[in-house]
Amino acid sequence: MTPCALELRAGDLRLALRPDLGGSIAGLWLGELPVMRSTEPAELASSRLAACYPLVPYSNRLGYRRLRWHGQDFTTAPNEAGSPHSLHGIAWQRGWEVLEADATSATLGLVHPGDSHWPSAFEVRQRFVLEPDALKLSLELRNTGAEPQPVGLGWHPYFPKRARSRLHAEVAQRWDSDASGLPTRAVPQPGIDADVAHLSFDHCFDGWSGPARLRDEKLSLRLTSSVSRLVVYTPPTKPYFCVEPVSHVSNAVHMADPLAHGLVDVAPGAGTEAWMRLDIAAV
């Protein structure tokens, strides 16, 4: 195992972390069975290929790498080749520090002083708690800068697409997007309940309530969170799909009322937090 890796175990569950690669999860296994898209930690080449990584301080796309907040204009540096937008915040591309760890839990920390990728300073902690039948993740961010900043939190887990992978989630509306992936309008979405192979989503969904349930011929997963939105990505040609708990609509900072779409205006010295839990059972 690479010196940068960290492993937790509880019952038959094994969680492998790569703090140096974006504070990411390299893999989560139930026995030998991957629960998320999983790679042995020594073999993980980048956070983009991880099982899950944190979305801090925003989810999905920041349109055309710019934002305006409290009358000030900012730009952000490119972080995804070929995209006109910044993607997934900054934390997934930074090295995190291990603050504490034991056999079943770990806390990672990231200190961001402000730079060309995100102008405002913050500190964030990410905690992992592994139980014999569940994984719980939490994020706590504190604004260490001198000005208020917009903040969103979330996670980007990847799940293996198996023969009978199925997704059920109660949601209220879907954000349709333009060709570059920016949301354009909200339309009613009376829930999702279908085989993943029949879905073609790369969308943010509002009004998520109750658990999202992911089931196939091997596993039954129950995903819950303190946030009320999901990004669902079901690429037809990939061996995975994504169900991402997020706190805000994609590109909310450019909407008429960003706070109504889930962003939090975090004052200097103040903070915000979120959690998600994945309950895991064999079938």
C-alpha atoms as an extended CHARMM CRD file, in Angstrom:
* protein
*
       283  EXT
         1         1  MET       CA              0.0000000000        0.0000000000        0.0000000000  PROA      1               0.0000000000
         2         2  THR       CA              1.2810000000        3.4540000000       -0.8980000000  PROA      2               0.0000000000
         3         3  PRO       CA              2.5080000000        5.5190000000        2.1020000000  PROA      3               0.0000000000
         4         4  CYS       CA             -0.1200000000        8.1400000000        1.2210000000  PROA      4               0.0000000000
         5         5  ALA       CA             -2.9880000000        5.6750000000        1.5540000000  PROA      5               0.0000000000
         6         6  LEU       CA             -5.1740000000        5.0180000000        4.5750000000  PROA      6               0.0000000000
         7         7  GLU       CA             -7.4550000000        2.0210000000        5.1330000000  PROA      7               0.0000000000
         8         8  LEU       CA            -10.4370000000        1.5830000000        7.4600000000  PROA      8               0.0000000000
         9         9  ARG       CA            -12.2240000000       -1.6870000000        8.2070000000  PROA      9               0.0000000000
        10        10  ALA       CA            -15.5100000000       -2.5450000000        9.8930000000  PROA      10              0.0000000000
        11        11  GLY       CA            -17.0260000000       -6.0120000000        9.5870000000  PROA      11              0.0000000000
        12        12  ASP       CA            -16.6770000000       -7.0450000000        5.9490000000  PROA      12              0.0000000000
        13        13  LEU       CA            -16.3560000000       -3.4640000000        4.7090000000  PROA      13              0.0000000000
        14        14  ARG       CA            -12.9870000000       -2.0180000000        3.6750000000  PROA      14              0.0000000000
        15        15  LEU       CA            -12.4950000000        1.6550000000        2.8170000000  PROA      15              0.0000000000
        16        16  ALA       CA             -9.2950000000        2.8790000000        1.1410000000  PROA      16              0.0000000000
        17        17  LEU       CA             -8.5020000000        6.6040000000        1.1430000000  PROA      17              0.0000000000
        18        18  ARG       CA             -5.9790000000        8.6830000000       -0.7850000000  PROA      18              0.0000000000
        19        19  PRO       CA             -5.6500000000       11.9680000000        1.1310000000  PROA      19              0.0000000000
        20        20  ASP       CA             -2.9590000000       13.1320000000       -1.3040000000  PROA      20              0.0000000000
        21        21  LEU       CA             -5.2990000000       12.7210000000       -4.2900000000  PROA      21              0.0000000000
        22        22  GLY       CA             -8.0450000000       15.1720000000       -3.4530000000  PROA      22              0.0000000000
        23        23  GLY       CA             -9.0340000000       13.6160000000       -0.1410000000  PROA      23              0.0000000000
        24        24  SER       CA            -10.6400000000       10.9190000000       -2.2650000000  PROA      24              0.0000000000
        25        25  ILE       CA            -11.9220000000        7.4230000000       -1.6680000000  PROA      25              0.0000000000
        26        26  ALA       CA             -9.8740000000        5.0000000000       -3.7540000000  PROA      26              0.0000000000
        27        27  GLY       CA            -12.2360000000        2.1300000000       -3.0900000000  PROA      27              0.0000000000
        28        28  LEU       CA            -14.9940000000        0.6760000000       -0.9350000000  PROA      28              0.0000000000
        29        29  TRP       CA            -15.4730000000       -3.1030000000       -0.8460000000  PROA      29              0.0000000000
        30        30  LEU       CA            -17.8390000000       -5.5320000000        0.8720000000  PROA      30              0.0000000000
        31        31  GLY       CA            -15.5400000000       -8.5190000000        1.1080000000  PROA      31              0.0000000000
        32        32  GLU       CA            -14.1150000000       -8.6640000000       -2.4220000000  PROA      32              0.0000000000
        33        33  LEU       CA            -17.1280000000       -6.9780000000       -4.0160000000  PROA      33              0.0000000000
        34        34  PRO       CA            -16.7440000000       -3.3010000000       -5.0430000000  PROA      34              0.0000000000
        35        35  VAL       CA            -19.4940000000       -1.1220000000       -3.5470000000  PROA      35              0.0000000000
        36        36  MET       CA            -18.2640000000        1.9420000000       -5.4300000000  PROA      36              0.0000000000
        37        37  ARG       CA            -16.0380000000        1.9810000000       -8.5140000000  PROA      37              0.0000000000
        38        38  SER       CA            -12.9130000000        0.8400000000       -6.7050000000  PROA      38              0.0000000000
        39        39  THR       CA             -9.1630000000        0.7820000000       -7.2660000000  PROA      39              0.0000000000
        40        40  GLU       CA             -6.5180000000       -0.4690000000       -4.8790000000  PROA      40              0.0000000000
        41        41  PRO       CA             -5.0210000000        2.7020000000       -3.3940000000  PROA      41              0.0000000000
        42        42  ALA       CA             -1.4790000000        2.0950000000       -4.6670000000  PROA      42              0.0000000000
        43        43  GLU       CA             -2.8500000000        1.8120000000       -8.2000000000  PROA      43              0.0000000000
        44        44  LEU       CA             -5.0060000000        4.9580000000       -8.2080000000  PROA      44              0.0000000000
        45        45  ALA       CA             -3.4330000000        7.4480000000      -10.6080000000  PROA      45              0.0000000000
        46        46  SER       CA             -5.6730000000       10.4860000000      -10.0940000000  PROA      46              0.0000000000
        47        47  SER       CA             -8.6870000000       11.6630000000       -8.1330000000  PROA      47              0.0000000000
        48        48  ARG       CA            -10.6730000000       11.7170000000      -11.3800000000  PROA      48              0.0000000000
        49        49  LEU       CA            -10.5020000000        7.8950000000      -11.3490000000  PROA      49              0.0000000000
        50        50  ALA       CA            -11.4220000000        7.5710000000       -7.6720000000  PROA      50              0.0000000000
        51        51  ALA       CA            -14.4680000000        5.9440000000       -6.1360000000  PROA      51              0.0000000000
        52        52  CYS       CA            -15.6040000000        9.2630000000       -4.6660000000  PROA      52              0.0000000000
        53        53  TYR       CA            -14.2190000000       12.7510000000       -4.0890000000  PROA      53              0.0000000000
        54        54  PRO       CA            -15.4840000000       15.8270000000       -2.2120000000  PROA      54              0.0000000000
        55        55  LEU       CA            -17.0820000000       18.7970000000       -3.9650000000  PROA      55              0.0000000000
        56        56  VAL       CA            -15.7970000000       21.9580000000       -2.2540000000  PROA      56              0.0000000000
        57        57  PRO       CA            -16.5740000000       24.8810000000       -2.4170000000  PROA      57              0.0000000000
        58        58  TYR       CA            -19.0430000000       24.2150000000       -5.2380000000  PROA      58              0.0000000000
        59        59  SER       CA            -20.5470000000       21.3420000000       -7.1750000000  PROA      59              0.0000000000
        60        60  ASN       CA            -20.5150000000       20.6440000000      -10.8860000000  PROA      60              0.0000000000
        61        61  ARG       CA            -19.8370000000       23.6230000000      -13.1490000000  PROA      61              0.0000000000
        62        62  LEU       CA            -18.8890000000       27.2300000000      -12.4480000000  PROA      62              0.0000000000
        63        63  GLY       CA            -20.0030000000       28.8680000000      -15.6790000000  PROA      63              0.0000000000
        64        64  TYR       CA            -17.2320000000       30.2710000000      -17.8540000000  PROA      64              0.0000000000
        65        65  ARG       CA            -14.8780000000       30.3650000000      -14.8560000000  PROA      65              0.0000000000
        66        66  ARG       CA            -16.2270000000       33.5510000000      -13.3630000000  PROA      66              0.0000000000
        67        67  LEU       CA            -18.4040000000       34.7290000000      -10.5090000000  PROA      67              0.0000000000
        68        68  ARG       CA            -19.6980000000       37.9330000000       -8.9830000000  PROA      68              0.0000000000
        69        69  TRP       CA            -20.2920000000       38.0980000000       -5.2370000000  PROA      69              0.0000000000
        70        70  HSD       CA            -21.1990000000       41.1400000000       -3.1200000000  PROA      70              0.0000000000
        71        71  GLY       CA            -20.3560000000       43.3910000000       -6.0290000000  PROA      71              0.0000000000
        72        72  GLN       CA            -16.9060000000       41.9440000000       -6.6880000000  PROA      72              0.0000000000
        73        73  ASP       CA            -15.9680000000       40.1030000000       -9.8570000000  PROA      73              0.0000000000
        74        74  PHE       CA            -13.6460000000       37.0970000000       -9.8510000000  PROA      74              0.0000000000
        75        75  THR       CA            -12.3210000000       34.6240000000      -12.3960000000  PROA      75              0.0000000000
        76        76  THR       CA            -11.0610000000       31.0920000000      -11.8090000000  PROA      76              0.0000000000
        77        77  ALA       CA             -8.2760000000       29.2300000000      -13.5800000000  PROA      77              0.0000000000
        78        78  PRO       CA             -9.0980000000       26.2910000000      -15.8740000000  PROA      78              0.0000000000
        79        79  ASN       CA             -9.1130000000       22.9350000000      -14.0840000000  PROA      79              0.0000000000
        80        80  GLU       CA            -10.5910000000       20.5740000000      -16.7000000000  PROA      80              0.0000000000
        81        81  ALA       CA             -9.0840000000       20.2300000000      -20.1660000000  PROA      81              0.0000000000
        82        82  GLY       CA            -11.4870000000       21.0770000000      -22.9570000000  PROA      82              0.0000000000
        83        83  SER       CA            -14.1390000000       22.7260000000      -20.7810000000  PROA      83              0.0000000000
        84        84  PRO       CA            -14.9200000000       26.4520000000      -20.7910000000  PROA      84              0.0000000000
        85        85  HSD       CA            -16.0450000000       26.0700000000      -17.1560000000  PROA      85              0.0000000000
        86        86  SER       CA            -14.3870000000       25.2200000000      -13.8510000000  PROA      86              0.0000000000
        87        87  LEU       CA            -15.5380000000       21.8550000000      -12.5130000000  PROA      87              0.0000000000
        88        88  HSD       CA            -16.2690000000       20.3620000000       -9.0910000000  PROA      88              0.0000000000
        89        89  GLY       CA            -14.5810000000       23.0150000000       -6.9410000000  PROA      89              0.0000000000
        90        90  ILE       CA            -10.9310000000       22.7870000000       -5.9490000000  PROA      90              0.0000000000
        91        91  ALA       CA            -10.6760000000       20.2950000000       -3.0700000000  PROA      91              0.0000000000
        92        92  TRP       CA            -10.6900000000       17.2280000000       -5.3350000000  PROA      92              0.0000000000
        93        93  GLN       CA             -7.4310000000       18.3980000000       -6.9370000000  PROA      93              0.0000000000
        94        94  ARG       CA             -5.5430000000       19.2180000000       -3.7320000000  PROA      94              0.0000000000
        95        95  GLY       CA             -3.6230000000       17.1630000000       -1.2130000000  PROA      95              0.0000000000
        96        96  TRP       CA             -5.3090000000       16.7780000000        2.1780000000  PROA      96              0.0000000000
        97        97  GLU       CA             -3.6830000000       16.2430000000        5.5660000000  PROA      97              0.0000000000
        98        98  VAL       CA             -4.5730000000       13.3410000000        7.8530000000  PROA      98              0.0000000000
        99        99  LEU       CA             -5.6680000000       15.0000000000       11.0970000000  PROA      99              0.0000000000
       100       100  GLU       CA             -6.6670000000       11.8370000000       12.9360000000  PROA      100             0.0000000000
       101       101  ALA       CA             -7.3610000000        8.1970000000       12.1660000000  PROA      101             0.0000000000
       102       102  ASP       CA             -8.1360000000        4.9020000000       13.8380000000  PROA      102             0.0000000000
       103       103  ALA       CA             -9.3650000000        1.5020000000       12.6530000000  PROA      103             0.0000000000
       104       104  THR       CA            -12.8610000000        2.6920000000       11.6420000000  PROA      104             0.0000000000
       105       105  SER       CA            -12.6810000000        6.4790000000       11.2270000000  PROA      105             0.0000000000
       106       106  ALA       CA            -10.5130000000        9.2440000000        9.8420000000  PROA      106             0.0000000000
       107       107  THR       CA            -10.5440000000       13.0180000000        9.5710000000  PROA      107             0.0000000000
       108       108  LEU       CA             -8.7730000000       14.8630000000        6.7640000000  PROA      108             0.0000000000
       109       109  GLY       CA             -8.1150000000       18.5790000000        6.5790000000  PROA      109             0.0000000000
       110       110  LEU       CA             -7.4390000000       21.0770000000        3.8010000000  PROA      110             0.0000000000
       111       111  VAL       CA             -6.2660000000       24.6630000000        4.2540000000  PROA      111             0.0000000000
       112       112  HSD       CA             -6.9120000000       26.8670000000        1.2360000000  PROA      112             0.0000000000
       113       113  PRO       CA             -5.3390000000       30.3510000000        1.3670000000  PROA      113             0.0000000000
       114       114  GLY       CA             -7.0830000000       31.6210000000       -1.7710000000  PROA      114             0.0000000000
       115       115  ASP       CA             -5.5410000000       31.4220000000       -5.2400000000  PROA      115             0.0000000000
       116       116  SER       CA             -6.3060000000       31.6490000000       -8.9570000000  PROA      116             0.0000000000
       117       117  HSD       CA             -8.6680000000       28.6410000000       -8.7700000000  PROA      117             0.0000000000
       118       118  TRP       CA            -10.7690000000       30.0650000000       -5.9240000000  PROA      118             0.0000000000
       119       119  PRO       CA            -10.1980000000       33.5880000000       -4.5960000000  PROA      119             0.0000000000
       120       120  SER       CA            -11.4060000000       33.1200000000       -1.0070000000  PROA      120             0.0000000000
       121       121  ALA       CA             -9.6310000000       31.4620000000        1.8990000000  PROA      121             0.0000000000
       122       122  PHE       CA            -11.1910000000       28.5960000000        3.7890000000  PROA      122             0.0000000000
       123       123  GLU       CA            -10.4410000000       25.5390000000        5.8740000000  PROA      123             0.0000000000
       124       124  VAL       CA            -12.3940000000       22.3120000000        5.4350000000  PROA      124             0.0000000000
       125       125  ARG       CA            -12.5260000000       19.0240000000        7.3000000000  PROA      125             0.0000000000
       126       126  GLN       CA            -13.7870000000       15.7910000000        5.8340000000  PROA      126             0.0000000000
       127       127  ARG       CA            -14.6590000000       12.9250000000        8.1710000000  PROA      127             0.0000000000
       128       128  PHE       CA            -15.1450000000        9.2480000000        7.3190000000  PROA      128             0.0000000000
       129       129  VAL       CA            -16.8370000000        6.8140000000        9.6860000000  PROA      129             0.0000000000
       130       130  LEU       CA            -17.0770000000        3.1690000000        8.6410000000  PROA      130             0.0000000000
       131       131  GLU       CA            -19.5990000000        0.8650000000       10.3140000000  PROA      131             0.0000000000
       132       132  PRO       CA            -20.1200000000       -2.8660000000        9.5900000000  PROA      132             0.0000000000
       133       133  ASP       CA            -23.0470000000       -1.9860000000        7.2960000000  PROA      133             0.0000000000
       134       134  ALA       CA            -22.5950000000        1.6980000000        6.4110000000  PROA      134             0.0000000000
       135       135  LEU       CA            -20.2610000000        4.5450000000        5.4820000000  PROA      135             0.0000000000
       136       136  LYS       CA            -20.8810000000        8.0890000000        6.7290000000  PROA      136             0.0000000000
       137       137  LEU       CA            -19.1030000000       11.1300000000        5.2810000000  PROA      137             0.0000000000
       138       138  SER       CA            -19.2350000000       14.7120000000        6.5100000000  PROA      138             0.0000000000
       139       139  LEU       CA            -17.7850000000       18.0520000000        5.4490000000  PROA      139             0.0000000000
       140       140  GLU       CA            -17.3000000000       21.1490000000        7.6100000000  PROA      140             0.0000000000
       141       141  LEU       CA            -16.0590000000       24.3590000000        5.9960000000  PROA      141             0.0000000000
       142       142  ARG       CA            -15.0390000000       27.5890000000        7.7320000000  PROA      142             0.0000000000
       143       143  ASN       CA            -14.4250000000       30.8880000000        5.9570000000  PROA      143             0.0000000000
       144       144  THR       CA            -10.9480000000       32.0710000000        7.0130000000  PROA      144             0.0000000000
       145       145  GLY       CA            -10.9160000000       35.0280000000        4.6460000000  PROA      145             0.0000000000
       146       146  ALA       CA            -11.8230000000       38.6630000000        5.1760000000  PROA      146             0.0000000000
       147       147  GLU       CA            -14.8980000000       38.6860000000        2.9210000000  PROA      147             0.0000000000
       148       148  PRO       CA            -18.0660000000       36.5890000000        2.6280000000  PROA      148             0.0000000000
       149       149  GLN       CA            -17.9590000000       33.8290000000        0.0380000000  PROA      149             0.0000000000
       150       150  PRO       CA            -20.4920000000       31.5780000000       -1.7030000000  PROA      150             0.0000000000
       151       151  VAL       CA            -20.1770000000       27.9430000000       -0.6680000000  PROA      151             0.0000000000
       152       152  GLY       CA            -21.7010000000       24.6750000000       -1.7870000000  PROA      152             0.0000000000
       153       153  LEU       CA            -20.7890000000       21.1810000000       -0.6230000000  PROA      153             0.0000000000
       154       154  GLY       CA            -21.2730000000       17.6640000000       -1.9100000000  PROA      154             0.0000000000
       155       155  TRP       CA            -19.7370000000       14.3730000000       -2.9950000000  PROA      155             0.0000000000
       156       156  HSD       CA            -19.1160000000       12.6870000000       -6.3380000000  PROA      156             0.0000000000
       157       157  PRO       CA            -19.4360000000        8.9060000000       -5.8590000000  PROA      157             0.0000000000
       158       158  TYR       CA            -19.1370000000        6.4670000000       -8.7710000000  PROA      158             0.0000000000
       159       159  PHE       CA            -21.0390000000        3.1700000000       -8.6290000000  PROA      159             0.0000000000
       160       160  PRO       CA            -20.4040000000        0.0500000000      -10.7360000000  PROA      160             0.0000000000
       161       161  LYS       CA            -22.9930000000       -0.4670000000      -13.4320000000  PROA      161             0.0000000000
       162       162  ARG       CA            -24.0760000000       -4.0920000000      -13.1690000000  PROA      162             0.0000000000
       163       163  ALA       CA            -26.5640000000       -6.1350000000      -15.1980000000  PROA      163             0.0000000000
       164       164  ARG       CA            -29.5930000000       -5.0850000000      -13.1650000000  PROA      164             0.0000000000
       165       165  SER       CA            -28.4730000000       -1.7870000000      -11.6320000000  PROA      165             0.0000000000
       166       166  ARG       CA            -31.5590000000        0.2120000000      -10.6860000000  PROA      166             0.0000000000
       167       167  LEU       CA            -32.0570000000        3.6910000000       -9.2050000000  PROA      167             0.0000000000
       168       168  HSD       CA            -35.0190000000        4.9630000000       -7.2130000000  PROA      168             0.0000000000
       169       169  ALA       CA            -35.1050000000        8.5720000000       -5.9580000000  PROA      169             0.0000000000
       170       170  GLU       CA            -37.9340000000       10.9280000000       -5.0400000000  PROA      170             0.0000000000
       171       171  VAL       CA            -37.2290000000       14.2910000000       -6.7040000000  PROA      171             0.0000000000
       172       172  ALA       CA            -39.3890000000       17.2290000000       -7.7390000000  PROA      172             0.0000000000
       173       173  GLN       CA            -37.7330000000       18.7450000000      -10.7960000000  PROA      173             0.0000000000
       174       174  ARG       CA            -34.8890000000       18.3150000000      -13.2680000000  PROA      174             0.0000000000
       175       175  TRP       CA            -32.6150000000       21.0380000000      -14.5880000000  PROA      175             0.0000000000
       176       176  ASP       CA            -32.1700000000       20.7460000000      -18.3360000000  PROA      176             0.0000000000
       177       177  SER       CA            -28.8100000000       21.9460000000      -19.6440000000  PROA      177             0.0000000000
       178       178  ASP       CA            -27.1930000000       23.4850000000      -22.6810000000  PROA      178             0.0000000000
       179       179  ALA       CA            -24.5370000000       21.7260000000      -24.7360000000  PROA      179             0.0000000000
       180       180  SER       CA            -21.7850000000       22.8390000000      -22.3410000000  PROA      180             0.0000000000
       181       181  GLY       CA            -23.5730000000       21.4030000000      -19.3080000000  PROA      181             0.0000000000
       182       182  LEU       CA            -24.9390000000       24.5980000000      -17.7510000000  PROA      182             0.0000000000
       183       183  PRO       CA            -28.5530000000       24.4200000000      -16.5030000000  PROA      183             0.0000000000
       184       184  THR       CA            -31.0800000000       26.4000000000      -18.5190000000  PROA      184             0.0000000000
       185       185  ARG       CA            -34.5220000000       25.6430000000      -17.0760000000  PROA      185             0.0000000000
       186       186  ALA       CA            -36.2480000000       23.5090000000      -14.4550000000  PROA      186             0.0000000000
       187       187  VAL       CA            -38.9070000000       21.0390000000      -15.5630000000  PROA      187             0.0000000000
       188       188  PRO       CA            -41.1100000000       18.7270000000      -13.4670000000  PROA      188             0.0000000000
       189       189  GLN       CA            -39.5750000000       15.3250000000      -12.7370000000  PROA      189             0.0000000000
       190       190  PRO       CA            -41.9410000000       12.9120000000      -10.9650000000  PROA      190             0.0000000000
       191       191  GLY       CA            -39.1740000000       10.8560000000       -9.3880000000  PROA      191             0.0000000000
       192       192  ILE       CA            -36.6870000000        8.4000000000      -10.8480000000  PROA      192             0.0000000000
       193       193  ASP       CA            -37.4100000000        4.6690000000      -10.7720000000  PROA      193             0.0000000000
       194       194  ALA       CA            -35.7500000000        2.7010000000      -13.5500000000  PROA      194             0.0000000000
       195       195  ASP       CA            -32.9180000000        0.4420000000      -14.5850000000  PROA      195             0.0000000000
       196       196  VAL       CA            -29.7890000000        2.5290000000      -14.9850000000  PROA      196             0.0000000000
       197       197  ALA       CA            -29.2750000000        1.0810000000      -18.4760000000  PROA      197             0.0000000000
       198       198  HSD       CA            -32.5000000000        2.8290000000      -19.5240000000  PROA      198             0.0000000000
       199       199  LEU       CA            -31.5260000000        6.2410000000      -18.1390000000  PROA      199             0.0000000000
       200       200  SER       CA            -29.6670000000        8.9880000000      -19.9620000000  PROA      200             0.0000000000
       201       201  PHE       CA            -29.0360000000       11.6700000000      -17.3660000000  PROA      201             0.0000000000
       202       202  ASP       CA            -26.3710000000       14.2760000000      -16.7760000000  PROA      202             0.0000000000
       203       203  HSD       CA            -28.6100000000       16.5440000000      -14.7160000000  PROA      203             0.0000000000
       204       204  CYS       CA            -29.1040000000       18.1970000000      -11.3590000000  PROA      204             0.0000000000
       205       205  PHE       CA            -32.3870000000       17.3340000000       -9.6270000000  PROA      205             0.0000000000
       206       206  ASP       CA            -34.1410000000       19.5620000000       -7.0810000000  PROA      206             0.0000000000
       207       207  GLY       CA            -36.4320000000       18.5490000000       -4.2660000000  PROA      207             0.0000000000
       208       208  TRP       CA            -34.7530000000       15.2740000000       -3.3560000000  PROA      208             0.0000000000
       209       209  SER       CA            -36.5650000000       13.7170000000       -0.3910000000  PROA      209             0.0000000000
       210       210  GLY       CA            -36.1760000000       10.3950000000        1.3250000000  PROA      210             0.0000000000
       211       211  PRO       CA            -33.4020000000        7.9340000000        0.5100000000  PROA      211             0.0000000000
       212       212  ALA       CA            -32.0310000000        7.2620000000       -2.9400000000  PROA      212             0.0000000000
       213       213  ARG       CA            -31.9800000000        3.4990000000       -3.4210000000  PROA      213             0.0000000000
       214       214  LEU       CA            -29.4450000000        1.7630000000       -5.6570000000  PROA      214             0.0000000000
       215       215  ARG       CA            -29.9340000000       -1.9350000000       -6.1930000000  PROA      215             0.0000000000
       216       216  ASP       CA            -28.5380000000       -4.6680000000       -8.4240000000  PROA      216             0.0000000000
       217       217  GLU       CA            -28.1810000000       -8.4350000000       -8.3170000000  PROA      217             0.0000000000
       218       218  LYS       CA            -25.4660000000       -8.2160000000       -5.6440000000  PROA      218             0.0000000000
       219       219  LEU       CA            -26.0450000000       -5.1510000000       -3.4530000000  PROA      219             0.0000000000
       220       220  SER       CA            -28.7790000000       -2.9900000000       -1.9830000000  PROA      220             0.0000000000
       221       221  LEU       CA            -27.6410000000        0.5530000000       -1.1530000000  PROA      221             0.0000000000
       222       222  ARG       CA            -29.5300000000        3.2970000000        0.6600000000  PROA      222             0.0000000000
       223       223  LEU       CA            -28.1630000000        6.8360000000        0.2170000000  PROA      223             0.0000000000
       224       224  THR       CA            -29.2860000000        9.6290000000        2.5530000000  PROA      224             0.0000000000
       225       225  SER       CA            -27.9210000000       13.1200000000        3.1230000000  PROA      225             0.0000000000
       226       226  SER       CA            -28.4890000000       16.4790000000        4.7840000000  PROA      226             0.0000000000
       227       227  VAL       CA            -28.6490000000       18.0940000000        1.3240000000  PROA      227             0.0000000000
       228       228  SER       CA            -31.7170000000       18.1740000000       -0.9200000000  PROA      228             0.0000000000
       229       229  ARG       CA            -30.3270000000       17.8830000000       -4.4490000000  PROA      229             0.0000000000
       230       230  LEU       CA            -28.8500000000       15.1170000000       -6.5550000000  PROA      230             0.0000000000
       231       231  VAL       CA            -26.7020000000       15.1790000000       -9.6480000000  PROA      231             0.0000000000
       232       232  VAL       CA            -27.3310000000       11.9750000000      -11.5940000000  PROA      232             0.0000000000
       233       233  TYR       CA            -24.9510000000       10.9290000000      -14.3700000000  PROA      233             0.0000000000
       234       234  THR       CA            -25.6590000000        7.7460000000      -16.3240000000  PROA      234             0.0000000000
       235       235  PRO       CA            -23.2630000000        7.6130000000      -19.2980000000  PROA      235             0.0000000000
       236       236  PRO       CA            -24.4420000000        4.7730000000      -21.5550000000  PROA      236             0.0000000000
       237       237  THR       CA            -20.9570000000        3.7120000000      -22.6690000000  PROA      237             0.0000000000
       238       238  LYS       CA            -19.2650000000        3.7130000000      -19.2480000000  PROA      238             0.0000000000
       239       239  PRO       CA            -19.1660000000        0.8570000000      -16.6980000000  PROA      239             0.0000000000
       240       240  TYR       CA            -20.2930000000        3.2090000000      -13.8930000000  PROA      240             0.0000000000
       241       241  PHE       CA            -22.9440000000        5.7410000000      -12.9690000000  PROA      241             0.0000000000
       242       242  CYS       CA            -22.9900000000        8.5980000000      -10.4600000000  PROA      242             0.0000000000
       243       243  VAL       CA            -25.5480000000        9.6540000000       -7.8600000000  PROA      243             0.0000000000
       244       244  GLU       CA            -24.1390000000       12.7750000000       -6.2050000000  PROA      244             0.0000000000
       245       245  PRO       CA            -25.6280000000       14.4400000000       -3.1040000000  PROA      245             0.0000000000
       246       246  VAL       CA            -25.0760000000       18.2020000000       -3.5010000000  PROA      246             0.0000000000
       247       247  SER       CA            -26.2760000000       21.2830000000       -1.6770000000  PROA      247             0.0000000000
       248       248  HSD       CA            -26.9790000000       23.5550000000       -4.6440000000  PROA      248             0.0000000000
       249       249  VAL       CA            -28.0770000000       23.6350000000       -8.2540000000  PROA      249             0.0000000000
       250       250  SER       CA            -25.2340000000       23.5510000000      -10.7500000000  PROA      250             0.0000000000
       251       251  ASN       CA            -23.9660000000       27.0610000000      -11.5860000000  PROA      251             0.0000000000
       252       252  ALA       CA            -26.2800000000       28.5310000000       -8.9320000000  PROA      252             0.0000000000
       253       253  VAL       CA            -23.9110000000       31.4860000000       -8.4420000000  PROA      253             0.0000000000
       254       254  HSD       CA            -25.0700000000       32.8360000000      -11.8370000000  PROA      254             0.0000000000
       255       255  MET       CA            -28.7830000000       32.5210000000      -11.0910000000  PROA      255             0.0000000000
       256       256  ALA       CA            -30.9580000000       35.4540000000      -10.0720000000  PROA      256             0.0000000000
       257       257  ASP       CA            -31.1700000000       34.2230000000       -6.4660000000  PROA      257             0.0000000000
       258       258  PRO       CA            -28.2000000000       31.9230000000       -5.7240000000  PROA      258             0.0000000000
       259       259  LEU       CA            -29.2370000000       31.3960000000       -2.1010000000  PROA      259             0.0000000000
       260       260  ALA       CA            -32.6790000000       30.1410000000       -3.1630000000  PROA      260             0.0000000000
       261       261  HSD       CA            -30.8710000000       27.5240000000       -5.2400000000  PROA      261             0.0000000000
       262       262  GLY       CA            -28.7910000000       26.2170000000       -2.3660000000  PROA      262             0.0000000000
       263       263  LEU       CA            -25.6080000000       28.2700000000       -2.1410000000  PROA      263             0.0000000000
       264       264  VAL       CA            -24.7250000000       29.5550000000        1.3300000000  PROA      264             0.0000000000
       265       265  ASP       CA            -23.3080000000       33.0500000000        1.8950000000  PROA      265             0.0000000000
       266       266  VAL       CA            -20.6330000000       32.2690000000        4.4810000000  PROA      266             0.0000000000
       267       267  ALA       CA            -19.4000000000       35.2530000000        6.4640000000  PROA      267             0.0000000000
       268       268  PRO       CA            -15.7940000000       35.5630000000        7.6580000000  PROA      268             0.0000000000
       269       269  GLY       CA            -15.2880000000       33.2380000000       10.6050000000  PROA      269             0.0000000000
       270       270  ALA       CA            -18.5550000000       31.4080000000        9.9530000000  PROA      270             0.0000000000
       271       271  GLY       CA            -19.0580000000       27.9920000000        8.4180000000  PROA      271             0.0000000000
       272       272  THR       CA            -21.3480000000       25.4730000000        6.8060000000  PROA      272             0.0000000000
       273       273  GLU       CA            -21.5260000000       21.6730000000        6.8160000000  PROA      273             0.0000000000
       274       274  ALA       CA            -23.1300000000       18.6540000000        5.1710000000  PROA      274             0.0000000000
       275       275  TRP       CA            -23.2300000000       14.8820000000        5.5360000000  PROA      275             0.0000000000
       276       276  MET       CA            -24.1320000000       11.7930000000        3.5320000000  PROA      276             0.0000000000
       277       277  ARG       CA            -24.6230000000        8.1760000000        4.5790000000  PROA      277             0.0000000000
       278       278  LEU       CA            -24.5180000000        5.0140000000        2.4840000000  PROA      278             0.0000000000
       279       279  ASP       CA            -26.1300000000        1.9230000000        4.0160000000  PROA      279             0.0000000000
       280       280  ILE       CA            -24.8900000000       -1.2880000000        2.4120000000  PROA      280             0.0000000000
       281       281  ALA       CA            -26.3950000000       -4.7650000000        2.3180000000  PROA      281             0.0000000000
       282       282  ALA       CA            -25.7480000000       -7.8610000000        0.2390000000  PROA      282             0.0000000000
       283       283  VAL       CA            -28.7340000000       -9.3670000000       -1.5760000000  PROA      283             0.0000000000
